[in-house]
Each structure stands twice: as structure tokens, then as C-alpha cells.
Amino acid sequence: MIRLADRTKRLGTETAFEVLVKARALEAKGKHIIHLEIGEPDFDTPSNIKQAAKKALDDGFTHYGPAAGLPQLRKAIVDEVSRTRGIFVDADQVVVTPGAKPIIFFSILACVNEGDEVIYPNPGFPIYESVIDFVNARPVPLVLREDKEFRFDMEDLKKAITPKTRMLIINSPQNPTGGILTDADLRKIAEVAVQNDLIVLSDEIYGRTVYDGFKHSSIAALPGMQERTIILDGFSKTFAMTGWRLGYGVMPKHVAEMVAKLQINSTSCTASFSQIAAVEALTGPQADVEKMVEEFRRRRDAIVAGLNRIHGFRCHKPLGAFYVFPNITGTGKDSRMLADVLLNEAGVACLSGTAFGKYGEGYLRFSYANSLENIDQALERIDKAVHRL
């Protein structure tokens, strides 16, 4: 028997995929499941992007490309980031990766030593804590508070910092809560980061999926922050391109060089024809993106209203992403138990709040990246299941 390395014991997972497997197994037995567990837009990739990929294949973009990404895509990213964040960057600061997760992995590998401390949001995307643990650093959770619309308390941040603190991870709009850090929050975080010489990994993957007139801002645009910020973004959520595996990071040049070297040592490069499609995504028509965001807004309003009518549920209306994170403490049940009941008895797949860290207890996460018809049916099933408890 092959013995695994000790470090593998510190590696976590993403529960959404585990629940998806369980849901598919129930479907194979004939049970009808409404999928509200996976963070994947149910829309197809816009046709102009698919056509660009097909043309790229015919044009010969089927070979290795530069580890940091094709020049034409890096240029498109530079233009996009400069325009949307109000900062000047150049192509040497951009690394294109197969999905956005490698930016988390590579950034922490490149910048965090064993024994360093990394502050991260909790409840939050589980891969943050997993990678921090994997490199044998110390994960320091920063609690997101419902009474602050799932932002964290600045005093909590200050108290979490020690001489060993190396990096702070922020995510806005946020998974799993849909919460957004305000401009005032970002200014305060920037002050703390500069004062304590912190690297900030700013996960902005949902930056285009915002509602109610809100405009996404990046902490990298604030004084003293561009030289200490790593921006994470990608194409999966905004352009419904989850299966294309396309992400990117924007960071100081010397960090980008190391991240590109890590890519050489792992994936070599990102698929060339996919990168040509990504150029079209950024530079082509944006009407499909706008339609998707408007449809997500309609679904958000429907699921929030519906959940708030269910006994024992209390649901805050998020300003971004496509998740709701209702408080279910009024049901008297713990998160994992209720999520299992909804899957096995009601046929509604969702995630326990604890899939996003220990401070997610008392909550469930539902993705509203599904049709209004399915959301309405799921709400009926949840209501009936809760009344049977």
C-alpha cells in the first residue's frame, strides 16, 4: 500500500462537490433533486465566446503557450482591470491560470512561510483555510457577522493581527453570504494592511455580479495597496464558463514571476484556445452578462422572500454573488442535520453553513443559480420538510 505524505492530512475539500455526488446518486435511484448546492451559473456560455473558441481551434491555438498566459489575453486583462478598478497595471503583473483556485494556491505558496499566520473570512470559501493548513501556516478566522450584513468587525481584524500575520484574505462580493465590503470598510482594511505590512489577497471573482445599483470596488485602488495586493478574478461566474477553467491574478511583478514559475512546475500553462475565447469574453458584447445579472437579481428577490416565509428561517438580502445564507436557528436543528433532511427527504440539495467554517453553524447556503420555477418548487419542499420536523 502506498503511504501518503503527512501533509495530505492537512488538505481540506469543497463540500459542494461532495453534496453534488450524493445528489447525483439519489437521482440515479429515481429521486428528483433540485440543485441549489453548486455555485455554477445555469446559463450557457454566450455564443460569441464559443464561436471564438471554435475559430481558435481552427486557427491552430492547440499548442503550449507562455506560462503566464497568451499576450493578447494578458493585454485584455490589463485593459479590463485598469478600467474597472481605476488602477494602472501592465502585462508583467498578470498570470492566467486554469481556473481561479490556482491563484489562491500559488499566492499562498509563494508568499506564506510555515508558521506564518493568515487571516481569512469565516464563514468563507473553504479552499482558503485548506491551503493555509496545507502549507503549515496558521489559519486565523475572521468572523463575518449577520448583524453587519455579513461584513466583519474592524476591531476583530485588529485583534487578530500578531507579529506573525503575513496575509489577509478578503472576498467581496462574498461566498457563501453574498455580503459586500463597503468603500468605508475597504479604506479601513487598507489602513490596517499598510500599518502592519500585510499582503492582501482580494478575491473579486463575483465583482460583476452585484445588485441594487452597487458598484464593485477593489482595495488595490486605495493608496499604498497596489504594491501589496493580489487580485483574484476569472471567467467562470461572470461569463458562465465554469468548465472552461479560466482564472487570473493581478499582482506585483516579482510575485507574478514566482506564480508563473509555480504554474510551470504544475500545469505548464492554461489551454490556448480557451484563452482566445477569454479575450472575446472581455472585449466582446456584454449584453449576455447584463441579462444574467438581472435574472440573478429576480431570483434573489424570490428566494429571499420565500425563505423568510418559512418558519424558523431568517434570510438577509445579499447585494452580490448568487447565494443566500439564511439563519436557521429558529428551526432548532443544526445546519448539517437540516441540510441532510432537505436533500434526502425534500429533494433539495443545499450546503450546511459549516461547509464554510465553524462560524457557519446555524446557517444554510442556497445557490440561486437555478430557474425561478425550480426555486419556487424548492421553497415549497423546504417549507413542507420544516413543518414535518
N, C-alpha and C positions, 0 to 999 in steps of 0.2 A: 504494500500500500504506500502510495506517495504521501509523505508528510508535508503539510502546508507550512509555509513560513509563519512565524508568530505574529508578524504584523497584520496578517489577514484577519486575525481575530478582532482587530480594531476597526474593520471596514463595515460600514452600515449598508443600508439599501434604501430604495424608494418604494414605499408601501403601495403606491398607486398601481405599480405593475403587478405586485403580488395579488392585490384585490382583483385586478383585471383578469388574472389567470383563474382565480376562484369563480369569478362571474362567468367566464367562458366555459368552465367545467359544468356549471349549473345549466347554462344554455344548451350544452351538449346532451344533457339529460332531459331537455324539453321545457325547462323553465324560462319564462320570458323575463328578461332583465332590462331595466332602464339604466343606462350607463351615465352616472354623474360623478364617477370617481377619477377619470383620467383627464389631465389638463391638456386636451387636444382640441383645437377648433374642428367642428364637424363640417366645415365648408371645404370645398375642393380648392386646390391651388389655382389662382387666377390663370386663365387660358394664355395670356400673353407671356407669362413666366414659363409655362410648359412648352410653348412654342419656341421660346428662346433656348430651352434645353435641347429640344429636338434638333434645332438648327446647329447648336454647338456640337452635338454628336456627329452630324453630317460634315461639319467643318473641321473635324479632327481633334476636338478637345477631349481626348480619351487617354492622355498620357500624363506622366508626372508633371506637377507644377512646382513653383517655389514653395518652400515650407511655410512661409508667412502668408502666402496667398498670391493669386494672379495680380499683376499690376493694375489691370483695369478694374478689378473689384476693390482693391485697396484704395484706388483713386475715388471710386464711387462712395466708399465708406467715409473717406476723408471729407468729401463734399457734404454727405448726409450729416455726419457728426458736427461739422463746423456750422452747418445751417441750423440744426435743431438744438444744439447745446450752446451756441454762441461762443465757441472757442476755436482757436486755430490749431489744427493738428496736421501732421504730414504722414505720408505713407509708411515711413520707417517706424511709426508708433502703432501700426495696425498688424494684428495677426488673425488670420482666418482659420477657423477650426471646424472639424466635423461635429457640429452641434455646439451649444454654448457651454455645456458642462465641462469640456476640457479647459476652458478659461478659468473656472473655479479650481480645478485640479492643478493646472500648470502654475497659476498665480501663487497658490499656497505652497507648492513645491519649490518655486523659485524664490520666494520671499520670506518664508517662515521656517525657523530652525526648531529642532527638538527642544522642548521646554519653553518655547515662546507661548504667549497667550494670544488667542484670537477671540474677539468679541463678535457675537453673531446674534441675529434676531431669533427669538423663540416664543411662540411657535414660528417656525420658518422652514424654508426648503431643506429637507433632511440631508442633502448632499453636503451642505456647509459643514455640519458637525461631523459627518462621516470622514471627510477629507482631513479636517483638523486632527481628528483622532488618529487617522492613518499615518500622518507624518510625525506622530508622537508629540504634537503640541497640545496645549490645554485649551479646550473649548470653554468659553465663558458666556453663558446665555444672558441675553438682554431681553427682558420680558416685554412683550407687546401687550398693551393694556386696552381692554374693551372700552373702558370709560374715557380713553383718549383716542377713540376711533381707531384702535389698533396701531397707534404710534407708541414709541417708548418714552419713558420719562427721562429728561436730560440729567436729572440728579442721579438716576440709576446708572446712566452711562458714566458719569464722572466717578462714581463709587467703584465701578467695575475696573477702572484703569489702574494698573500697577506698573512698576518699573519693567516688568516682563511683557507688557502688552505690545504687540507688534502690528496687529492688523485689526481693523474694524470692518465688518461686512454689513452693508445696508442693502435693502431691496425695496424699491418703490417704483410703481405700484407693487404690492406685496402678495406673495403666495405663502400661506393659504387664505389670508384675511381680506384681500382687496384693499387694504389700507394704503394711504399715501402720506409720505412725509411732506409737510408744508415747506414753503420757502423759508419761513422763520426757523423751522426745525433744521433745515439744511445749513443755514447760517450758523446756528449754534453748534451743530456737529462739526462744521468746518473749523470753528474756533478751537474746539476741543482737540481735533486732529492735529492742527498746526502746533498748538501749545505742547502736545505730548508726542510729537513726531510720529504719528501713526500713518500707516498705509491704509487707504480706504478702497475696498473692493465694492464697487457700486453696481449692483445687479439691476439693470434697466431693461430687462427683456420684455416687460409689459408696457414700456413707455408710450407706445402708440394707442394702447387700449385704455383710454380714460374717458370719463363721462362728465356731464353737467357743466360743461364749459371749462373744466380743469385743464391746465396746460402743464405737461411734464417739464420738470427742471432737473438739471444734473448738478450734483455737488462739484463736479470738475470745473464748472464755470466760475466758482467763487474764488476770491483772492487766496493765493498760496496753495490751491488744491490741485491744479492740473498736474503738477510735478509729483504728487503723492497719491493720485487716484488711478485705479484700473477700472475702466468702464467695460461692463459685460453687456452684450446685446446679441441679437441674432434674428433669424428669419422664421422660426417655427411658429411662433404665436401670431405675429403681425400678418404674415402672408400665408398662413395655413400650410406651412412647409415642414411639418414635423418629421416626415420620413426622408426629407432631403438631407438632413443632418448638416446644418449650416449655422455657425455662430461666429462671433468675432470679439476680440478685445482691443481696446484702445488704451495705451499706457505709455509711460516714459520709454524712450528709445532703448535704454540699456536693459530694461525689463523685457521689452518686446524681443530683443535679441536672444535672451535666455529662454523665453517662452517658445520662440521658434526652434531653438535647439532641442527643447523637450519634445516638441512635435516631431522633429527629425528622428528622435530616439523612440518614438511610439507609433505615430500614424503616418509618418513621412510628409503627407500633405493632405489637403482636402480635395475631393473629386473635382476635376477641372470643369467638366460640363455643368455641374451644379453651380459652380462659381459664376459661370457666364449667365445662368438663369438668375442668380442673385443680383447681378448688375442690372438686369431688366427689372427685377423687383424694386430696386431702389430708384431707378431713373425713369421707369415707365409710368403708365397711368396709375393713379392711386385710388380711383373710384371704388374698386372692389374692397380695398381696406376700409374705406369710409363706410361702405354698406355693412361690412362685418361688424364694425364697432357699433353702428346704430342698432343692428339686430341684437348684439350682446346687451345693449342698454335696455331694450324692450324685455329681454329675457330676465335681466337682473331685476327689473321692477316687478315682474310677475312672480319670480321665485321668492323675493324678499317679502312681498305682500302675502303670498301663500304660506310661507313658513311662520310668519308672525300670527297667523290664524290658528296654528296648531298648538294644542295645549302643551305647555312645558317648554316651548321654543321661544327664543328671543333673538331676532336677526337684525343686525346693523346693516344699513345700505352702503355697500362699498363704492368707492369713487374710481376704482381701476381694476384691471385684470378681469378674469371671468370666473371668480369664485365667490361663494358666500360662506361664512363661518359662524353659523348660528350657535348661540349658547343653549345647551340642552339640559342644564342642571335642574330645571323645573320638572323634568320627567322623573327625577330620582334615580336615573340609570347612569352608569359610567359610559364613557364615549365608545370604547371598544365593544362593549356588550350591545349597545344600541346600534352601532354600525353593522354588527353581525346579524342582528334581528332584521334590520332593514334589507340586508342582502338576501338572507336565507328564507325569510318569511314574506317580506313585501316585494321582493324582486327589484329593489332599488340599490344600486351599487354606489357607495359613498365612502369617505375615509374618516376614520377616527381622528379627532384632533391630536391625539398622542402620536400619530404618524409624523407629526411635525415638531415633536419635542414634548417634554413633560409638562410644559405650561399650556399645552393644547388640551389637557384634560378638561372636560365639561363642554367641549365643542365638537361639532362635526364639520367636515368640509364637503360641500357640493360644488361641482363644476357645472356651470350653466352653458357649457359649450354643447348644447343639445337643443332640439327643436322645442318651440313653445308647447306643441302638442304633447311631447314626451314629458316636459317639465310639469305640465298640468296633471298628467296621469300619475307622475311620481308623487306629486303633492297629495293626491287623493290616497295613494297607497300608504304614504308615510302617516297621514292623519289616522287612517284605519288601524295601522300597526301600533301606533302610540296609544290609541284608545283600548287596545287589547292588552296592554302591558299591566 
